[in-house]
């Protein structure tokens, strides 16, 4: 690596770290607004997905069943997009419910798997993981509003942590770049 490429690299790492830290702090300072932004972005994705599914439904060579399935999926995606744009709080709660149900089902299957088969990992650890999924699923279903705020807080904390990692990494690369002579390549 040349000194110039390391210089560009450390600057991007520091910038990435600062953006992560700022995003994390903003997400934790204004969790409700962050939820709305995330739900609206999810709505944009659902809108694009719905349009794409509807367009695919009218391609040649599809049977009636395939066409109806694609149109049904497109309708669901467009309803989700509409709700995300017009009722982001309700959409966030619904998403939290889906996540909670998924965690419950996953936890039950993990528990059955941990108790029923020979495992490489310690059985108690697998049971503990399954029970954690079940507990989180129950919390998400019982308190979808608080759960979604908790998710935003967790994302904010993760963003700050990764931001610090990138910031420190960038400063280490900066120090290494400063130690290299101007014309040396590795």
GUPARO-262522 format. One record per residue (C-alpha): residue number from 1; x, y, z; residue in three letters; chain. Coordinates in nm, 4 decimals. Layout:
N
> NUM | X | Y | Z | ala | A
...
***
This chain:
186
> 1 | 0.0000 | 0.0000 | 0.0000 | unk | A
> 2 | 0.1164 | 0.3456 | -0.0764 | unk | A
> 3 | 0.1144 | 0.6319 | 0.1659 | unk | A
> 4 | -0.1491 | 0.8049 | -0.0490 | unk | A
> 5 | -0.3862 | 0.5073 | -0.0379 | unk | A
> 6 | -0.3417 | 0.4739 | 0.3404 | unk | A
> 7 | -0.4108 | 0.8456 | 0.3788 | unk | A
> 8 | -0.7354 | 0.8129 | 0.1820 | unk | A
> 9 | -0.8221 | 0.4977 | 0.3750 | unk | A
> 10 | -0.7821 | 0.6473 | 0.7219 | unk | A
> 11 | -0.9870 | 0.9516 | 0.6258 | unk | A
> 12 | -1.2746 | 0.7313 | 0.5059 | unk | A
> 13 | -1.2545 | 0.5165 | 0.8202 | unk | A
> 14 | -1.2674 | 0.8240 | 1.0445 | unk | A
> 15 | -1.5578 | 0.9682 | 0.8427 | unk | A
> 16 | -1.7433 | 0.6369 | 0.8625 | unk | A
> 17 | -1.6828 | 0.6228 | 1.2364 | unk | A
> 18 | -1.8053 | 0.9782 | 1.2925 | unk | A
> 19 | -2.1181 | 0.9143 | 1.0847 | unk | A
> 20 | -2.1888 | 0.5973 | 1.2864 | unk | A
> 21 | -2.1470 | 0.7803 | 1.6161 | unk | A
> 22 | -2.3686 | 1.0695 | 1.5073 | unk | A
> 23 | -2.6349 | 0.8336 | 1.3690 | unk | A
> 24 | -2.6350 | 0.6314 | 1.6904 | unk | A
> 25 | -2.6677 | 0.9377 | 1.9095 | unk | A
> 26 | -2.9465 | 1.0814 | 1.6923 | unk | A
> 27 | -3.1326 | 0.7470 | 1.6925 | unk | A
> 28 | -3.1168 | 0.7279 | 2.0729 | unk | A
> 29 | -3.1968 | 1.0970 | 2.1253 | unk | A
> 30 | -3.5035 | 1.0873 | 1.8989 | unk | A
> 31 | -3.6220 | 0.7253 | 1.8869 | unk | A
> 32 | -3.9780 | 0.8056 | 1.7750 | unk | A
> 33 | -3.8575 | 1.0074 | 1.4776 | unk | A
> 34 | -3.6026 | 0.7384 | 1.3929 | unk | A
> 35 | -3.8799 | 0.4791 | 1.3947 | unk | A
> 36 | -4.0829 | 0.6895 | 1.1512 | unk | A
> 37 | -3.7839 | 0.7283 | 0.9177 | unk | A
> 38 | -3.7104 | 0.3537 | 0.9238 | unk | A
> 39 | -4.0766 | 0.2672 | 0.8630 | unk | A
> 40 | -4.1022 | 0.5140 | 0.5730 | unk | A
> 41 | -3.7860 | 0.3649 | 0.4193 | unk | A
> 42 | -3.9431 | 0.0209 | 0.4630 | unk | A
> 43 | -4.2509 | 0.1622 | 0.2887 | unk | A
> 44 | -4.0407 | 0.2796 | -0.0060 | unk | A
> 45 | -3.8930 | -0.0690 | -0.0338 | unk | A
> 46 | -4.2412 | -0.2272 | -0.0160 | unk | A
> 47 | -4.3702 | 0.0132 | -0.2829 | unk | A
> 48 | -4.0871 | -0.0713 | -0.5222 | unk | A
> 49 | -4.1307 | -0.4413 | -0.4460 | unk | A
> 50 | -4.5059 | -0.4220 | -0.5073 | unk | A
> 51 | -4.4610 | -0.2439 | -0.8402 | unk | A
> 52 | -4.1992 | -0.4984 | -0.9439 | unk | A
> 53 | -4.4223 | -0.7913 | -0.8477 | unk | A
> 54 | -4.7168 | -0.6426 | -1.0352 | unk | A
> 55 | -4.5012 | -0.5903 | -1.3447 | unk | A
> 56 | -4.3733 | -0.9483 | -1.3234 | unk | A
> 57 | -4.7313 | -1.0743 | -1.3060 | unk | A
> 58 | -4.7869 | -0.9579 | -1.6616 | unk | A
> 59 | -4.4858 | -1.1236 | -1.8184 | unk | A
> 60 | -4.5468 | -1.3858 | -2.0824 | unk | A
> 61 | -4.5374 | -1.7544 | -2.0055 | unk | A
> 62 | -4.6930 | -1.7446 | -1.6597 | unk | A
> 63 | -4.9846 | -1.9639 | -1.5696 | unk | A
> 64 | -5.3002 | -1.8237 | -1.4127 | unk | A
> 65 | -5.1954 | -1.9468 | -1.0655 | unk | A
> 66 | -4.8517 | -1.7850 | -1.0874 | unk | A
> 67 | -5.0012 | -1.4608 | -1.2138 | unk | A
> 68 | -5.2568 | -1.4531 | -0.9301 | unk | A
> 69 | -4.9869 | -1.5282 | -0.6706 | unk | A
> 70 | -4.7690 | -1.2431 | -0.7979 | unk | A
> 71 | -5.0661 | -1.0049 | -0.8043 | unk | A
> 72 | -5.1630 | -1.1076 | -0.4498 | unk | A
> 73 | -4.8086 | -1.0511 | -0.3254 | unk | A
> 74 | -4.8013 | -0.7159 | -0.5073 | unk | A
> 75 | -5.1265 | -0.6119 | -0.3414 | unk | A
> 76 | -4.9918 | -0.6987 | 0.0032 | unk | A
> 77 | -4.6693 | -0.5057 | -0.0645 | unk | A
> 78 | -4.8647 | -0.2005 | -0.1836 | unk | A
> 79 | -5.0923 | -0.2101 | 0.1230 | unk | A
> 80 | -4.7838 | -0.2299 | 0.3445 | unk | A
> 81 | -4.6321 | 0.0671 | 0.1618 | unk | A
> 82 | -4.9543 | 0.2667 | 0.1978 | unk | A
> 83 | -4.9703 | 0.1928 | 0.5715 | unk | A
> 84 | -4.6027 | 0.2751 | 0.6188 | unk | A
> 85 | -4.6561 | 0.6149 | 0.4554 | unk | A
> 86 | -4.9892 | 0.7033 | 0.6145 | unk | A
> 87 | -4.9715 | 0.5238 | 0.9530 | unk | A
> 88 | -4.6021 | 0.4683 | 1.0378 | unk | A
> 89 | -4.6774 | 0.4018 | 1.4062 | unk | A
> 90 | -4.9210 | 0.1242 | 1.3203 | unk | A
> 91 | -4.6769 | -0.0200 | 1.0657 | unk | A
> 92 | -4.3951 | -0.0184 | 1.3228 | unk | A
> 93 | -4.6164 | -0.1969 | 1.5744 | unk | A
> 94 | -4.7159 | -0.4534 | 1.3113 | unk | A
> 95 | -4.3534 | -0.5102 | 1.2208 | unk | A
> 96 | -4.2716 | -0.5582 | 1.5885 | unk | A
> 97 | -4.5548 | -0.8114 | 1.6164 | unk | A
> 98 | -4.4177 | -1.0046 | 1.3182 | unk | A
> 99 | -4.0706 | -1.0012 | 1.4718 | unk | A
> 100 | -4.2143 | -1.1162 | 1.8056 | unk | A
> 101 | -4.4061 | -1.4039 | 1.6475 | unk | A
> 102 | -4.0964 | -1.5059 | 1.4521 | unk | A
> 103 | -3.8870 | -1.5059 | 1.7701 | unk | A
> 104 | -4.1472 | -1.7158 | 1.9545 | unk | A
> 105 | -4.1689 | -1.9748 | 1.6779 | unk | A
> 106 | -3.7929 | -1.9813 | 1.6362 | unk | A
> 107 | -3.7424 | -2.0222 | 2.0108 | unk | A
> 108 | -3.9863 | -2.3128 | 2.0288 | unk | A
> 109 | -3.8117 | -2.4919 | 1.7411 | unk | A
> 110 | -3.4708 | -2.4234 | 1.8958 | unk | A
> 111 | -3.5920 | -2.5604 | 2.2287 | unk | A
> 112 | -3.7283 | -2.8773 | 2.0679 | unk | A
> 113 | -3.4016 | -2.9156 | 1.8770 | unk | A
> 114 | -3.1900 | -2.8596 | 2.1868 | unk | A
> 115 | -3.3824 | -3.1177 | 2.3872 | unk | A
> 116 | -3.4319 | -3.3757 | 2.1165 | unk | A
> 117 | -3.1064 | -3.4314 | 1.9316 | unk | A
> 118 | -2.7388 | -3.4866 | 1.9979 | unk | A
> 119 | -2.5651 | -3.1490 | 2.0040 | unk | A
> 120 | -2.2069 | -3.0385 | 1.9596 | unk | A
> 121 | -2.2602 | -2.7377 | 2.1867 | unk | A
> 122 | -2.3601 | -2.7778 | 2.5516 | unk | A
> 123 | -2.7341 | -2.8473 | 2.5741 | unk | A
> 124 | -2.7882 | -2.5882 | 2.8495 | unk | A
> 125 | -2.6463 | -2.3174 | 2.6226 | unk | A
> 126 | -2.8832 | -2.4095 | 2.3398 | unk | A
> 127 | -3.1785 | -2.4183 | 2.5810 | unk | A
> 128 | -3.0746 | -2.0778 | 2.7168 | unk | A
> 129 | -3.0633 | -1.9335 | 2.3630 | unk | A
> 130 | -3.4059 | -2.0785 | 2.2850 | unk | A
> 131 | -3.5550 | -1.9384 | 2.6048 | unk | A
> 132 | -3.4040 | -1.5975 | 2.5266 | unk | A
> 133 | -3.5737 | -1.5997 | 2.1844 | unk | A
> 134 | -3.9051 | -1.6984 | 2.3445 | unk | A
> 135 | -3.8742 | -1.4260 | 2.6101 | unk | A
> 136 | -3.7866 | -1.1586 | 2.3524 | unk | A
> 137 | -4.0724 | -1.2718 | 2.1298 | unk | A
> 138 | -4.3147 | -1.2461 | 2.4193 | unk | A
> 139 | -4.1855 | -0.8986 | 2.5123 | unk | A
> 140 | -4.2218 | -0.7791 | 2.1517 | unk | A
> 141 | -4.5784 | -0.9099 | 2.1252 | unk | A
> 142 | -4.6854 | -0.7826 | 2.4685 | unk | A
> 143 | -4.5324 | -0.4340 | 2.4243 | unk | A
> 144 | -4.4860 | -0.3567 | 2.0538 | unk | A
> 145 | -4.4446 | 0.0183 | 2.1082 | unk | A
> 146 | -4.1792 | -0.0153 | 2.3747 | unk | A
> 147 | -4.0126 | -0.2990 | 2.1873 | unk | A
> 148 | -3.9672 | -0.0919 | 1.8728 | unk | A
> 149 | -3.8146 | 0.1899 | 2.0795 | unk | A
> 150 | -3.5864 | -0.0698 | 2.2373 | unk | A
> 151 | -3.4826 | -0.1903 | 1.8930 | unk | A
> 152 | -3.4001 | 0.1662 | 1.7895 | unk | A
> 153 | -3.1960 | 0.2127 | 2.1071 | unk | A
> 154 | -3.0112 | -0.1111 | 2.0396 | unk | A
> 155 | -2.9391 | -0.0040 | 1.6813 | unk | A
> 156 | -2.8197 | 0.3317 | 1.8128 | unk | A
> 157 | -2.5856 | 0.1685 | 2.0616 | unk | A
> 158 | -2.4503 | -0.0658 | 1.7945 | unk | A
> 159 | -2.3970 | 0.2276 | 1.5573 | unk | A
> 160 | -2.2058 | 0.4205 | 1.8250 | unk | A
> 161 | -1.9940 | 0.1143 | 1.9104 | unk | A
> 162 | -1.9059 | 0.0473 | 1.5475 | unk | A
> 163 | -1.8457 | 0.4181 | 1.4961 | unk | A
> 164 | -1.5898 | 0.4156 | 1.7759 | unk | A
> 165 | -1.4265 | 0.1037 | 1.6266 | unk | A
> 166 | -1.3955 | 0.2687 | 1.2837 | unk | A
> 167 | -1.2730 | 0.5930 | 1.4360 | unk | A
> 168 | -0.9988 | 0.4164 | 1.6320 | unk | A
> 169 | -0.9097 | 0.2017 | 1.3304 | unk | A
> 170 | -0.8844 | 0.5143 | 1.1159 | unk | A
> 171 | -0.6515 | 0.6785 | 1.3657 | unk | A
> 172 | -0.4318 | 0.3664 | 1.3747 | unk | A
> 173 | -0.4121 | 0.3629 | 0.9937 | unk | A
> 174 | -0.3313 | 0.7355 | 1.0024 | unk | A
> 175 | -0.0405 | 0.6695 | 1.2362 | unk | A
> 176 | 0.0860 | 0.3867 | 1.0118 | unk | A
> 177 | 0.0572 | 0.6126 | 0.7050 | unk | A
> 178 | 0.2575 | 0.8850 | 0.8768 | unk | A
> 179 | 0.5372 | 0.6344 | 0.9473 | unk | A
> 180 | 0.5763 | 0.5467 | 0.5767 | unk | A
> 181 | 0.8117 | 0.7448 | 0.3536 | unk | A
> 182 | 0.6405 | 0.9245 | 0.0647 | unk | A
> 183 | 0.7657 | 0.6986 | -0.2211 | unk | A
> 184 | 0.7507 | 0.3527 | -0.0581 | unk | A
> 185 | 0.5040 | 0.0812 | -0.1636 | unk | A
> 186 | 0.4362 | -0.2392 | 0.0275 | unk | A
***
